[in-house]
Every structure is written in structure tokens, then in C-alpha cells.
């Protein structure tokens, strides 16, 4: 294992890292955009809550469970036609972002639901009692109250996505994982293998640290 | 004014149908402080929540200021709730918002003009004596202060009714006193009808005009607080009033009693008339106080005394008859009657 070799491949590693960042960023964004509302729906349609709706809860819950039960590697392959249709290609980080997003949405939705469940029911009751509309309660009570917990969940989702994105390398998705497979696995290049793993370890540590800090910062409890 | 007629609230819990509120009818007059007392599980909390329809009654009618609330669509209901404040045992403030924002939220819910919100929040904070806490978060306040914020929030939209759900049960006695004083002030100054539920008779004694006692979803007795304290009819009511009026005379002291032991209750103005001293003057009996207590309920005295009467049995009998005639409330605890 030589340092020279690592330095020689530094541009590649750098490129791969940026790709990972790109994939995780996109899918995290989509997870927030779609998963967050789904999580809110799962919670507020619950029995005894202000938008109680059994059928909606059951249908959304079923879809979320269904997507979550598919192993990611299968999802990756199964979504190839859809990926082709959406981004026009099936390889590269943008293409990998499609299946990563699909996996992240239900994952994050359940996390949001769990975070909302931690809110004191009395606070929700008090908001209903002052005559607030459902939208107001969601925007001004539920989301602010669950914010620290949702940020923790976002960190969790991001870290899971880092792991999933590495798997995307299998279908030529790009990123650190792809690099590890191409160089480390197929070419028996242990230097690259170890380097990529170190990069991933550091990345995850930083994500967790940043997430914890941020969650603590917004926590007023 | 609040009119509850034949209200029933049933819950489906695990394979069991629970009737939390069982055919309750109740009228609370405008400007009154009405207390609902009962042990936990008596249904008082469900009854209170049926008034602003946080819980939908299974049947029956709830009218607030002449408006029938059952069966009203959600949008209309929100408007009605704006005019009904509610405070809670655990305050239920939004922990991620400052005190000012918590109160502002209630104003926002009522579509209170945005420009005037700030001034209204300041006004409300001043009313509850927390002007300096506007930018604090709920976690930085004491229990009593949190309840004051809860009260400010409930009053934000000038409600005609204030519903209090065990509002002082999580507070210490001195804080309870100050919160009750604040509620009374609000009631007197703003003319807001207050309905409170509690398991503490102390609270009812302190501020309520009228009260009802609940058991197993039913109201077993209701009336003016004074009348209920002075002359409780129901077994459970007696249990509750005795928490305030009861006194135990030690067995040792009872054993030493040689004469006749009588318990005399004085209501209202008769308390000050010196019935006992008149009696002692007129009859050849010796009186010896063993215990005594005067409670002021709604500012009217209610006195209870236990005294031992010694002397000629005939005289004692006549003396007791005399007190009976004057007070109508004599009970012979021991000895000849």
C-alpha cells in the first residue's frame, strides 16, 4: 500500500466523493420533499387525530411498507426502466439518484411519523382547542415541535443513503462505492479499497456530528 | 350561557363499550364559575371536552350562547372554539415557541389582524403578570408561570367561556392559590363564564359559585357550593365535603367524654349570633368545646362545632332542642338525646 498510489488516484477519489455527495444530496432532497408530507399524512390521519382518516392511512401505510420491504439491490434493478424514462440514462450518479430517492422516501416518511408521535398529545389538543386549522397545526405546531427529532432522522437517512449509494456502484452508479468496486474489488487494489472505506467512515462521522449539533441547536425543550 | 342536554359520550375500548358521560344535563349561567368534581374516571374530563367538541358526543346537545354545537361542520366549530378558551393540567404550551409566539399562535388561529397581534400579546402578558417573559421558552418557566401563559393564550380572542381541565392539579398549594385568584379576577373583570373540573374540593370552595359532583358518568348532585357544603345529600358528596370540613376527635378524648356530645352546624348569619352562649345562659348545662371550625365559602361562614354538654339530662335535652330550633343542624354523637 503506497501513498504515491493514493496521491495518483486523488482526482478519481475526489470525483467519486463529489458524486456520492451529489447522489445523497438529491435523494435526501427528494426524501424531504415527498417523504416529509407522507410522514405527516401517516401521523395526522391516525385515530383520534384532527384529520383522522382510516382508508388514507391504510393505503399510504401499505405503499410505504411495500417499498421498504423491497431489498435495495432489487429496487436498483427493478427501477431501471423508470430511471431511463425520467433521466434518459441508466448509468451515472443522476440515474442512481432515482432509485436512491425511491428508497429514501418511505424510510424518511416513517421516521417523520415516529418523530411526530413523540409530540405531547396535549399540545395538539390545545392547538385544536384554540380553533387552529389543520394546516396551521401542522405548520406551526407539529413540525416545529418535532424539528430536533426530524433532523436526527434526516441524519439517519443521509447515512443510510451513503451506504445505499455505495451499492449503486454495482449498476455503474458512480461515487465512492463505484470506485471501490471498480478498483478495489475487480482489480484487487487494496490501497483504493482501504482509502475509500476511510473516506466513507470519515464522511459518516462528520454527518452524524453535524446532525447532532444541529438538532441540539434547534431544541428548545 | 351553556346548556348541556342529555349528553352521552361512549368510547369503544378493547372489546368494551365504555360510557364516559351518561345522560348528563347541565346549565351554566353567564358569568358563573361552575365546578365539576369527581374522582378520576368519573367522566368529568370527557364532559368538559364535549363542551368545545374536542370530543364528539355520542348523543345529546351542547348549546353555547344559544348556538347548537353538535353536528356543526368543522370550519364553524373552529370559529366557535375561538370564543371558548381552555387551560390544561399540564399547560400544553408549544415548547419550540416563545411565550409571545405561543399566545400569538392563538391570535393567528382566530385570524386576528397581524399588525395588532404584537400589542395584543403584550396586553395579555401584562394581564397575567408575565410581561418580562415574552421571549422566554416554556422550559424556562415555573409551573405557575406556564399556567399563566396558558391563561393568557386562552383569553387571547376574548372568549365568553373558559374551560379549565384540572388547571391547578399540577401546582403547589401557594401557586394554586394565585392561579385561582387570577381566574376569579378574570371572571369578575371580564365576565367570562368559567367551567372547571377538579378533584380538589379546596379549589371549588375557593372560587366556584355552583358545582356538580360526578360519578360513573352521571351527575349525582348539583347546586350552589354553599348549600352542598352545608348540606350534602349524596354519599359521594359527603365524602368530598368532608375533605374540607371533617375533623377527627381522638378516641382518647372521646373516651373521657362523660356528658352528651353534640355536633352543631351553623349556616350563614346564624354563625355569628351566639346561639351557644344563649343556650348556656338559658339552660342549666355546662358546655365544653372539643372541636370547632369556621369555613368561609363564597364569603359566607359555615361553622361546625363539637361540644360536650354536662348537667341534668332533662336540661340537656331541652338545650339540644333549643339549638335545633335555632340552627336546624344538630347531631348527637354520643350520650343521651
Interface residues (C-beta under 8 A of the other chain):
Chain A: X120 X122 X123 X125 X126 X127 X128 X129 X130 X131 X132 X133 X136 X140 X141 X144 X145 X147 X218 X220 X221
Chain B: X52 X54 X78 X79 X80 X81 X82 X84 X86 X88 X90 X92 X93 X94 X95 X96 X97 X105 X106 X108 X109 X110 X137 X139 X150 X153 X154 X156 X157 X163
